[in-house]
Amino acid sequence: MITQKVIDSIYKKYSKRPSSPDELDIMLLFEYLIDNHEVEIDDNGNLIINSLPTASPFHRIALKRVHGIVEFEHTIAIVLHSSIIFLNKRDNKSYVHIRPPKLSLLDKLKARMASVSV
């Protein structure tokens, strides 16, 4: 089961992109997802996930933007800077986790002051 703790550890482990897309485990995509998600890589180095709507921002992703590809028991995770795309191995279901933005110190102080003032 993929919990918030697991998601946090994925973001931490894959905080930086590899120096080259060749370092990604791209074979996982074709080994497990080709039938249900119809993944492909175009001539421009974009990963295309055809099971997602073409209007989705995650339908076409530049491989140079991918931080990692991680295999789980039932899913493959495609890790980006601020999101993770989870693609089910057994069917065409998908789930996208979007990391909430981190609050700056000033934002935290403003929120604290707003909660204190009556």
C-alpha positions in Angstrom: 0.0 0.0 0.0 1.3 3.4 -0.9 1.0 5.7 2.1 1.8 9.3 2.6 5.0 8.3 4.3 6.0 6.3 1.2 5.2 9.2 -1.0 7.3 11.5 1.1 10.2 9.1 0.9 9.9 8.9 -2.9 10.1 12.7 -3.2 13.1 12.8 -0.9 14.9 10.0 -2.7 14.2 11.4 -6.1 14.6 15.1 -5.3 17.0 15.6 -8.3 16.7 14.5 -11.9 19.3 12.0 -13.2 22.1 13.5 -15.3 20.6 11.8 -18.3 17.2 10.1 -19.1 19.3 7.0 -20.0 19.7 6.4 -16.2 16.0 6.0 -15.8 14.5 2.4 -15.6 12.4 3.0 -18.7 12.1 -0.7 -19.4 9.7 -0.9 -16.4 7.3 1.2 -18.4 7.3 -1.1 -21.4 7.4 -4.3 -19.3 4.3 -3.6 -17.3 2.4 -0.7 -18.9 2.4 -1.2 -22.6 -0.8 -3.2 -22.7 -3.0 -1.2 -20.3 -1.6 2.3 -20.7 -0.1 2.2 -24.2 3.0 4.1 -23.2 5.4 5.2 -25.9 8.4 7.5 -26.3 8.2 9.9 -29.3 11.1 11.2 -31.4 11.4 14.3 -29.3 12.1 12.4 -26.1 8.6 12.7 -24.6 6.9 10.0 -22.6 3.3 9.6 -23.8 0.8 7.9 -21.6 -2.1 7.2 -23.9 -4.4 6.0 -21.1 -4.6 9.6 -19.9 -6.7 12.2 -21.7 -4.8 14.3 -24.2 -5.9 17.4 -22.4 -4.1 16.1 -19.2 -0.8 17.8 -18.4 0.5 14.3 -17.6 -0.4 12.8 -21.0 2.9 13.9 -22.5 6.0 14.4 -20.3 9.5 15.3 -21.4 11.8 12.4 -20.2 14.4 15.0 -19.1 11.8 16.2 -16.5 11.4 12.7 -14.9 13.2 12.2 -11.7 12.7 8.5 -11.3 10.6 5.4 -12.2 9.8 3.2 -9.3 8.1 -0.2 -9.2 5.7 -1.3 -6.6 3.7 -4.5 -6.3 0.7 -3.2 -8.3 1.9 0.1 -9.7 4.7 1.9 -11.5 5.4 5.4 -10.2 6.8 8.1 -12.5 8.3 10.7 -10.2 8.5 14.4 -11.3 9.6 17.4 -9.3 6.2 18.2 -7.7 4.1 15.2 -8.6 4.0 11.4 -8.9 2.0 9.5 -11.5 1.0 6.1 -10.3 0.0 3.7 -13.1 -1.7 0.4 -12.3 0.1 -2.6 -13.8 -3.1 -4.7 -14.1 -5.5 -2.2 -15.7 -5.6 1.3 -17.1 -6.3 3.1 -13.8 -4.0 5.9 -12.7 -3.6 8.2 -9.8 -1.6 11.5 -9.6 -0.2 12.8 -6.4 0.5 16.5 -6.5 2.8 17.8 -3.7 1.4 20.8 -1.9 3.7 23.9 -2.1 5.9 24.5 0.9 5.1 27.6 2.8 7.8 30.2 3.2 8.7 31.5 6.6 6.8 34.7 5.9 3.7 32.7 4.9 3.9 30.7 8.1 4.1 33.9 10.2 1.1 35.4 8.4 -0.9 32.3 9.0 0.1 32.3 12.6 -0.8 35.9 13.0 -4.2 35.5 11.3 -5.1 32.6 13.7 -4.1 34.6 16.8 -5.9 37.9 15.9 -9.6 37.9 16.8 
